[in-house]
Amino acid sequence: MHRFTKTFQKGLIFTIALLVSIGCGAPQDQAGKSRQFLSIGTAPPGGGFFPFGGAVAQVINDHKGELPWEVSAEATKGTQENIRRLSSGELDFALANAAISYFAVRGEGAWGQKQEISAVMTLAPNVALFITPKSSDVRKLSDFKGKRVVVGPAGAGFEYFLQPILKAHGVTYDDFTPLHNTQAGTVDMLADGSAAAAFLGGAVPTASITQASASQDIYFIPFEESAKQSLFENYPFFFAATIPANTYRGQAEAYAGMNVGSMQLITRPGLDEDTVYNFTKTLYENRADVVKKHLAGKAINPKNIVRDTGTPFHPGAIKYFKEIGIWPN
């Protein structure tokens, strides 16, 4: 009896250990498939990337069907961090500014070496421009010399598209005092006179420009036509973008501006083709639901998402775009 009890106890312990080891394995969904956790890097709360990334994650989760995915949007410091974490395998997908991605994949500027990222979709345009109070004496970019000018948040990477813009107009950071602030903080600096001009933008209408023009009379500093054409010819992420008249208070005429680097969805080249294909397919087929959650979803359209901004597309995305007949020959 004693021997039987000991044998039973040993068997019971083995069975429990086996069950625990099975339970500690990969999580499984109801169909018995191992769950796959997919992360989307966005940006700090307060900008456009954070809510849009959340909308993408929710739509994918809502329409994944039998795909064993758990998709989450993660707040990050923005494009530069997203690119580095994709390259190191810490993220699966991310939102980025196409201008910064352009230099990252080439290892140019502060990147030092080529970053391993691939494009999935080109998304909403980033229409940005310099504004100044109408009471100032700044009327063109060359008037920045000797002034204090806000050039975006510190560490955001705006220099990747701002320096080419300034260079095309014969201006460098050495000609003025570059200041850094958030878009909301920048509006305050224009209001109290601590900055003569500021670079602001995003999806149109941009909240910060709306706020600035509501509180004071604003002058929209024009880009020189020859400078714009030079930028369009030399960089694929720059292209013309018009802000319709009366978008902002006091803006009586349409503003001939530029897209200075679209929002884009990017991934790491090492992510398997099937995952990227199914992610692209699910997002595209349910783009109407993205629009319900964030208006930037309107950019998920056949003409826009395959736009070449200088970052090679992932084979999984190309496969889907060819399948539905929108990939350019």
C-alpha positions as a Markdown table, in Angstrom:
| # | Residue | x | y | z |
|---|---|---|---|---|
| 1 | Met | 0.0 | 0.0 | 0.0 |
| 2 | His | 2.8 | 2.3 | 0.9 |
| 3 | Arg | 4.6 | 1.5 | -2.4 |
| 4 | Phe | 1.5 | 2.1 | -4.4 |
| 5 | Thr | 0.9 | 5.5 | -2.7 |
| 6 | Lys | 4.5 | 6.6 | -3.5 |
| 7 | Thr | 4.1 | 5.5 | -7.1 |
| 8 | Phe | 0.8 | 7.3 | -7.4 |
| 9 | Gln | 2.3 | 10.5 | -6.0 |
| 10 | Lys | 5.2 | 10.4 | -8.4 |
| 11 | Gly | 2.8 | 9.9 | -11.3 |
| 12 | Leu | 0.6 | 12.8 | -10.1 |
| 13 | Ile | 3.6 | 15.1 | -9.8 |
| 14 | Phe | 4.8 | 14.2 | -13.3 |
| 15 | Thr | 1.3 | 14.9 | -14.7 |
| 16 | Ile | 1.1 | 18.3 | -13.0 |
| 17 | Ala | 4.6 | 19.2 | -14.2 |
| 18 | Leu | 3.6 | 18.2 | -17.8 |
| 19 | Leu | 0.4 | 20.3 | -17.7 |
| 20 | Val | 2.3 | 23.3 | -16.3 |
| 21 | Ser | 4.9 | 23.0 | -19.0 |
| 22 | Ile | 2.2 | 22.9 | -21.7 |
| 23 | Gly | 0.5 | 25.9 | -20.1 |
| 24 | Cys | 3.7 | 27.8 | -20.1 |
| 25 | Gly | 4.2 | 27.4 | -23.9 |
| 26 | Ala | 3.1 | 29.8 | -26.6 |
| 27 | Pro | -0.4 | 31.4 | -26.0 |
| 28 | Gln | -3.0 | 29.9 | -28.3 |
| 29 | Asp | -6.2 | 31.3 | -29.7 |
| 30 | Gln | -9.5 | 29.4 | -29.8 |
| 31 | Ala | -8.6 | 27.6 | -33.0 |
| 32 | Gly | -5.4 | 26.3 | -31.3 |
| 33 | Lys | -3.0 | 28.5 | -33.3 |
| 34 | Ser | -0.1 | 30.2 | -31.5 |
| 35 | Arg | -0.9 | 33.9 | -31.0 |
| 36 | Gln | 1.4 | 36.4 | -32.7 |
| 37 | Phe | 1.9 | 39.7 | -31.0 |
| 38 | Leu | 2.4 | 42.6 | -33.5 |
| 39 | Ser | 3.5 | 46.1 | -32.4 |
| 40 | Ile | 3.0 | 49.4 | -34.1 |
| 41 | Gly | 5.4 | 52.2 | -33.1 |
| 42 | Thr | 3.7 | 55.6 | -33.2 |
| 43 | Ala | 4.8 | 58.9 | -31.4 |
| 44 | Pro | 4.0 | 60.8 | -28.2 |
| 45 | Pro | 0.4 | 61.5 | -27.4 |
| 46 | Gly | -0.6 | 64.9 | -28.8 |
| 47 | Gly | 0.4 | 64.5 | -32.4 |
| 48 | Gly | -1.3 | 62.7 | -35.3 |
| 49 | Phe | 0.8 | 59.5 | -35.3 |
| 50 | Phe | -0.4 | 58.3 | -31.9 |
| 51 | Pro | -4.2 | 58.3 | -32.5 |
| 52 | Phe | -3.8 | 57.1 | -36.1 |
| 53 | Gly | -1.6 | 54.2 | -35.0 |
| 54 | Gly | -4.3 | 53.3 | -32.5 |
| 55 | Ala | -7.0 | 53.4 | -35.1 |
| 56 | Val | -4.9 | 51.0 | -37.4 |
| 57 | Ala | -4.3 | 48.6 | -34.5 |
| 58 | Gln | -8.0 | 48.5 | -33.6 |
| 59 | Val | -9.2 | 48.0 | -37.2 |
| 60 | Ile | -6.7 | 45.1 | -37.7 |
| 61 | Asn | -7.8 | 43.5 | -34.5 |
| 62 | Asp | -11.5 | 43.9 | -35.4 |
| 63 | His | -11.1 | 42.4 | -38.9 |
| 64 | Lys | -8.2 | 39.9 | -38.5 |
| 65 | Gly | -10.6 | 36.9 | -38.9 |
| 66 | Glu | -8.7 | 33.7 | -38.2 |
| 67 | Leu | -5.3 | 35.3 | -38.2 |
| 68 | Pro | -3.9 | 34.6 | -34.7 |
| 69 | Trp | -2.8 | 38.2 | -34.1 |
| 70 | Glu | -2.8 | 40.6 | -31.1 |
| 71 | Val | -2.0 | 44.0 | -32.5 |
| 72 | Ser | -1.1 | 46.9 | -30.3 |
| 73 | Ala | -0.1 | 50.5 | -30.9 |
| 74 | Glu | 2.8 | 51.8 | -28.8 |
| 75 | Ala | 3.7 | 55.4 | -27.9 |
| 76 | Thr | 7.2 | 56.2 | -28.8 |
| 77 | Lys | 9.3 | 59.3 | -29.3 |
| 78 | Gly | 8.5 | 59.3 | -33.0 |
| 79 | Thr | 10.0 | 58.5 | -36.4 |
| 80 | Gln | 13.7 | 58.3 | -35.4 |
| 81 | Glu | 13.1 | 56.0 | -32.5 |
| 82 | Asn | 10.7 | 53.9 | -34.6 |
| 83 | Ile | 13.3 | 53.4 | -37.3 |
| 84 | Arg | 16.0 | 52.4 | -34.9 |
| 85 | Arg | 13.7 | 49.9 | -33.1 |
| 86 | Leu | 12.5 | 48.4 | -36.3 |
| 87 | Ser | 16.1 | 48.0 | -37.4 |
| 88 | Ser | 16.9 | 46.2 | -34.1 |
| 89 | Gly | 13.8 | 44.0 | -34.3 |
| 90 | Glu | 12.0 | 45.6 | -31.3 |
| 91 | Leu | 9.0 | 46.7 | -33.4 |
| 92 | Asp | 7.1 | 45.0 | -36.2 |
| 93 | Phe | 5.4 | 48.0 | -37.8 |
| 94 | Ala | 5.7 | 51.8 | -37.3 |
| 95 | Leu | 4.6 | 55.2 | -38.5 |
| 96 | Ala | 7.3 | 57.5 | -39.9 |
| 97 | Asn | 7.9 | 60.6 | -41.8 |
| 98 | Ala | 8.9 | 59.7 | -45.3 |
| 99 | Ala | 11.6 | 62.4 | -45.5 |
| 100 | Ile | 13.4 | 61.0 | -42.4 |
| 101 | Ser | 13.0 | 57.4 | -43.7 |
| 102 | Tyr | 14.6 | 58.5 | -47.0 |
| 103 | Phe | 17.8 | 59.5 | -45.3 |
| 104 | Ala | 17.7 | 56.5 | -42.9 |
| 105 | Val | 17.7 | 53.8 | -45.6 |
| 106 | Arg | 20.7 | 55.6 | -47.2 |
| 107 | Gly | 22.6 | 56.0 | -43.9 |
| 108 | Glu | 22.9 | 59.7 | -44.6 |
| 109 | Gly | 23.1 | 62.6 | -42.2 |
| 110 | Ala | 23.2 | 61.7 | -38.5 |
| 111 | Trp | 22.2 | 58.1 | -39.2 |
| 112 | Gly | 25.8 | 57.0 | -39.9 |
| 113 | Gln | 24.8 | 53.7 | -41.4 |
| 114 | Lys | 21.9 | 52.3 | -43.5 |
| 115 | Gln | 18.8 | 51.5 | -41.5 |
| 116 | Glu | 16.9 | 48.3 | -42.2 |
| 117 | Ile | 13.3 | 49.4 | -42.9 |
| 118 | Ser | 10.8 | 48.8 | -45.7 |
| 119 | Ala | 7.7 | 50.7 | -46.7 |
| 120 | Val | 4.2 | 49.2 | -46.5 |
| 121 | Met | 2.0 | 52.2 | -47.4 |
| 122 | Thr | 2.4 | 55.9 | -48.1 |
| 123 | Leu | -0.2 | 57.7 | -46.0 |
| 124 | Ala | -1.4 | 61.2 | -45.2 |
| 125 | Pro | 0.6 | 64.2 | -46.6 |
| 126 | Asn | 2.4 | 66.4 | -44.1 |
| 127 | Val | 1.8 | 69.9 | -45.4 |
| 128 | Ala | 4.1 | 72.2 | -43.5 |
| 129 | Leu | 5.2 | 75.8 | -43.9 |
| 130 | Phe | 6.6 | 78.8 | -42.1 |
| 131 | Ile | 4.3 | 81.4 | -40.6 |
| 132 | Thr | 5.0 | 84.7 | -38.9 |
| 133 | Pro | 2.9 | 87.5 | -37.3 |
| 134 | Lys | 1.7 | 90.0 | -39.9 |
| 135 | Ser | 3.2 | 92.7 | -37.8 |
| 136 | Ser | 6.7 | 91.3 | -38.3 |
| 137 | Asp | 9.1 | 92.3 | -41.0 |
| 138 | Val | 9.6 | 88.7 | -42.2 |
| 139 | Arg | 8.1 | 88.2 | -45.7 |
| 140 | Lys | 10.4 | 85.5 | -47.2 |
| 141 | Leu | 12.8 | 82.8 | -45.9 |
| 142 | Ser | 15.9 | 85.0 | -46.6 |
| 143 | Asp | 14.5 | 87.4 | -44.0 |
| 144 | Phe | 15.3 | 84.8 | -41.3 |
| 145 | Lys | 18.8 | 86.1 | -41.0 |
| 146 | Gly | 19.5 | 87.3 | -37.5 |
| 147 | Lys | 16.1 | 86.2 | -36.3 |
| 148 | Arg | 14.8 | 83.6 | -33.8 |
| 149 | Val | 12.9 | 80.9 | -35.7 |
| 150 | Val | 11.2 | 77.7 | -34.3 |
| 151 | Val | 12.2 | 74.7 | -36.3 |
| 152 | Gly | 10.2 | 72.0 | -34.6 |
| 153 | Pro | 10.5 | 69.8 | -31.4 |
| 154 | Ala | 13.9 | 68.8 | -30.3 |
| 155 | Gly | 14.9 | 65.4 | -31.5 |
| 156 | Ala | 12.0 | 65.0 | -33.9 |
| 157 | Gly | 14.2 | 64.9 | -37.0 |
| 158 | Phe | 12.7 | 68.0 | -38.7 |
| 159 | Glu | 16.2 | 68.9 | -39.9 |
| 160 | Tyr | 16.1 | 66.1 | -42.5 |
| 161 | Phe | 13.5 | 68.0 | -44.5 |
| 162 | Leu | 14.0 | 71.5 | -43.2 |
| 163 | Gln | 17.7 | 71.8 | -44.1 |
| 164 | Pro | 17.1 | 71.0 | -47.8 |
| 165 | Ile | 14.2 | 73.5 | -47.9 |
| 166 | Leu | 16.4 | 76.2 | -46.3 |
| 167 | Lys | 19.3 | 75.4 | -48.6 |
| 168 | Ala | 17.1 | 75.7 | -51.7 |
| 169 | His | 16.3 | 79.2 | -50.5 |
| 170 | Gly | 19.9 | 80.1 | -49.8 |
| 171 | Val | 19.5 | 79.9 | -46.0 |
| 172 | Thr | 21.2 | 77.7 | -43.4 |
| 173 | Tyr | 20.7 | 77.2 | -39.6 |
| 174 | Asp | 23.8 | 79.3 | -39.1 |
| 175 | Asp | 22.0 | 82.4 | -40.5 |
| 176 | Phe | 19.4 | 82.5 | -37.6 |
| 177 | Thr | 18.9 | 81.2 | -34.1 |
| 178 | Pro | 17.0 | 77.9 | -34.4 |
| 179 | Leu | 14.6 | 77.3 | -31.5 |
| 180 | His | 12.8 | 74.0 | -30.5 |
| 181 | Asn | 9.4 | 73.6 | -29.1 |
| 182 | Thr | 6.2 | 71.6 | -29.5 |
| 183 | Gln | 3.6 | 72.9 | -31.9 |
| 184 | Ala | 1.4 | 74.2 | -29.0 |
| 185 | Gly | 4.4 | 75.8 | -27.4 |
| 186 | Thr | 5.4 | 77.4 | -30.7 |
| 187 | Val | 2.1 | 79.2 | -31.0 |
| 188 | Asp | 2.7 | 80.8 | -27.6 |
| 189 | Met | 6.2 | 81.9 | -28.7 |
| 190 | Leu | 4.8 | 83.6 | -31.8 |
| 191 | Ala | 2.1 | 85.3 | -29.6 |
| 192 | Asp | 4.6 | 86.7 | -27.1 |
| 193 | Gly | 7.2 | 87.7 | -29.6 |
| 194 | Ser | 9.9 | 85.3 | -28.5 |
| 195 | Ala | 10.1 | 83.9 | -32.0 |
| 196 | Ala | 9.9 | 85.8 | -35.3 |
| 197 | Ala | 8.7 | 82.8 | -37.3 |
| 198 | Ala | 7.9 | 79.1 | -37.0 |
| 199 | Phe | 7.7 | 76.0 | -39.0 |
| 200 | Leu | 4.3 | 74.2 | -38.4 |
| 201 | Gly | 2.3 | 71.7 | -40.2 |
| 202 | Gly | 0.7 | 68.2 | -40.6 |
| 203 | Ala | -2.6 | 67.2 | -41.9 |
| 204 | Val | -4.7 | 70.1 | -43.2 |
| 205 | Pro | -6.1 | 71.8 | -41.3 |
| 206 | Thr | -3.4 | 71.8 | -38.7 |
| 207 | Ala | -4.6 | 72.5 | -35.2 |
| 208 | Ser | -1.6 | 74.6 | -34.3 |
| 209 | Ile | -1.9 | 76.9 | -37.3 |
| 210 | Thr | -5.7 | 77.2 | -36.7 |
| 211 | Gln | -4.9 | 78.3 | -33.1 |
| 212 | Ala | -2.2 | 80.7 | -34.2 |
| 213 | Ser | -4.4 | 82.4 | -36.8 |
| 214 | Ala | -7.3 | 82.5 | -34.4 |
| 215 | Ser | -5.4 | 84.5 | -31.8 |
| 216 | Gln | -3.5 | 86.9 | -34.1 |
| 217 | Asp | -3.1 | 88.0 | -37.8 |
| 218 | Ile | -0.7 | 85.5 | -39.5 |
| 219 | Tyr | 1.3 | 85.8 | -42.6 |
| 220 | Phe | 2.0 | 82.6 | -44.6 |
| 221 | Ile | 5.5 | 82.8 | -45.8 |
| 222 | Pro | 5.7 | 81.6 | -49.5 |
| 223 | Phe | 8.2 | 79.1 | -50.8 |
| 224 | Glu | 10.0 | 80.4 | -53.9 |
| 225 | Glu | 8.8 | 78.6 | -57.1 |
| 226 | Ser | 12.4 | 77.9 | -58.3 |
| 227 | Ala | 13.3 | 76.4 | -54.9 |
| 228 | Lys | 10.2 | 74.2 | -54.9 |
| 229 | Gln | 11.0 | 72.8 | -58.4 |
| 230 | Ser | 14.6 | 72.1 | -57.3 |
| 231 | Leu | 13.3 | 70.1 | -54.3 |
| 232 | Phe | 10.8 | 68.2 | -56.3 |
| 233 | Glu | 13.5 | 67.2 | -58.8 |
| 234 | Asn | 16.0 | 66.1 | -56.1 |
| 235 | Tyr | 13.9 | 64.4 | -53.5 |
| 236 | Pro | 11.0 | 62.0 | -54.1 |
| 237 | Phe | 9.3 | 62.8 | -50.7 |
| 238 | Phe | 8.7 | 66.5 | -51.6 |
| 239 | Phe | 5.7 | 67.3 | -53.8 |
| 240 | Ala | 3.2 | 70.1 | -54.3 |
| 241 | Ala | 0.3 | 70.5 | -51.9 |
| 242 | Thr | -2.2 | 73.4 | -51.9 |
| 243 | Ile | -3.9 | 74.7 | -48.8 |
| 244 | Pro | -7.3 | 75.9 | -50.0 |
| 245 | Ala | -8.3 | 79.5 | -49.4 |
| 246 | Asn | -10.1 | 80.2 | -46.1 |
| 247 | Thr | -8.7 | 77.1 | -44.5 |
| 248 | Tyr | -7.4 | 79.4 | -41.8 |
| 249 | Arg | -8.7 | 82.7 | -40.5 |
| 250 | Gly | -7.3 | 85.6 | -42.6 |
| 251 | Gln | -6.1 | 83.3 | -45.4 |
| 252 | Ala | -7.9 | 84.8 | -48.3 |
| 253 | Glu | -6.0 | 83.0 | -51.1 |
| 254 | Ala | -5.0 | 79.4 | -51.7 |
| 255 | Tyr | -1.4 | 78.7 | -50.4 |
| 256 | Ala | 0.9 | 76.9 | -52.9 |
| 257 | Gly | 2.7 | 74.7 | -50.4 |
| 258 | Met | 4.5 | 71.4 | -50.2 |
| 259 | Asn | 4.2 | 68.0 | -48.7 |
| 260 | Val | 7.5 | 67.8 | -46.8 |
| 261 | Gly | 7.3 | 64.1 | -46.1 |
| 262 | Ser | 4.2 | 62.0 | -45.9 |
| 263 | Met | 3.2 | 59.9 | -43.0 |
| 264 | Gln | 4.1 | 56.3 | -44.0 |
| 265 | Leu | 3.6 | 52.8 | -42.6 |
| 266 | Ile | 6.9 | 51.0 | -42.4 |
| 267 | Thr | 8.1 | 47.6 | -41.3 |
| 268 | Arg | 11.3 | 45.6 | -40.9 |
| 269 | Pro | 12.6 | 43.7 | -44.0 |
| 270 | Gly | 13.0 | 40.6 | -41.9 |
| 271 | Leu | 9.2 | 40.3 | -41.1 |
| 272 | Asp | 7.9 | 37.4 | -43.1 |
| 273 | Glu | 6.1 | 38.1 | -46.4 |
| 274 | Asp | 2.8 | 36.4 | -45.4 |
| 275 | Thr | 2.5 | 38.6 | -42.3 |
| 276 | Val | 3.1 | 41.8 | -44.2 |
| 277 | Tyr | 0.8 | 40.7 | -47.0 |
| 278 | Asn | -2.1 | 39.9 | -44.7 |
| 279 | Phe | -1.6 | 43.1 | -42.6 |
| 280 | Thr | -1.6 | 45.2 | -45.8 |
| 281 | Lys | -4.7 | 43.3 | -47.2 |
| 282 | Thr | -6.6 | 43.6 | -43.9 |
| 283 | Leu | -5.9 | 47.3 | -43.5 |
| 284 | Tyr | -6.7 | 48.2 | -47.1 |
| 285 | Glu | -9.9 | 46.2 | -47.3 |
| 286 | Asn | -11.2 | 47.9 | -44.1 |
| 287 | Arg | -9.9 | 51.4 | -44.8 |
| 288 | Ala | -13.4 | 52.8 | -44.4 |
| 289 | Asp | -13.3 | 51.8 | -40.8 |
| 290 | Val | -10.0 | 53.6 | -40.3 |
| 291 | Val | -11.6 | 56.8 | -41.6 |
| 292 | Lys | -14.4 | 56.5 | -39.0 |
| 293 | Lys | -11.7 | 56.5 | -36.3 |
| 294 | His | -9.3 | 59.0 | -37.9 |
| 295 | Leu | -9.7 | 61.2 | -41.0 |
| 296 | Ala | -6.1 | 60.5 | -42.0 |
| 297 | Gly | -7.5 | 57.1 | -43.1 |
| 298 | Lys | -8.7 | 58.8 | -46.3 |
| 299 | Ala | -5.1 | 58.6 | -47.5 |
| 300 | Ile | -5.4 | 54.8 | -47.7 |
| 301 | Asn | -6.5 | 54.9 | -51.3 |
| 302 | Pro | -5.3 | 53.2 | -54.5 |
| 303 | Lys | -3.5 | 56.3 | -55.9 |
| 304 | Asn | -1.7 | 57.3 | -52.7 |
| 305 | Ile | -0.5 | 54.2 | -50.9 |
| 306 | Val | 1.9 | 53.1 | -53.6 |
| 307 | Arg | 3.5 | 56.5 | -54.0 |
| 308 | Asp | 7.3 | 56.1 | -54.1 |
| 309 | Thr | 9.0 | 58.3 | -51.5 |
| 310 | Gly | 12.4 | 56.8 | -51.7 |
| 311 | Thr | 12.0 | 53.8 | -49.2 |
| 312 | Pro | 11.8 | 50.4 | -50.9 |
| 313 | Phe | 8.5 | 48.6 | -50.4 |
| 314 | His | 8.4 | 45.2 | -48.5 |
| 315 | Pro | 7.7 | 42.2 | -50.9 |
| 316 | Gly | 4.6 | 41.3 | -48.9 |
| 317 | Ala | 3.0 | 44.7 | -49.6 |
| 318 | Ile | 4.1 | 44.6 | -53.2 |
| 319 | Lys | 2.5 | 41.1 | -53.6 |
| 320 | Tyr | -0.9 | 42.5 | -52.4 |
| 321 | Phe | -0.7 | 45.7 | -54.5 |
| 322 | Lys | 0.1 | 43.6 | -57.6 |
| 323 | Glu | -2.8 | 41.3 | -56.8 |
| 324 | Ile | -5.3 | 44.1 | -56.8 |
| 325 | Gly | -3.8 | 45.8 | -59.8 |
| 326 | Ile | -2.6 | 49.1 | -58.2 |
| 327 | Trp | 1.2 | 48.5 | -58.2 |
| 328 | Pro | 2.8 | 50.8 | -60.9 |
| 329 | Asn | 4.5 | 48.9 | -63.7 |
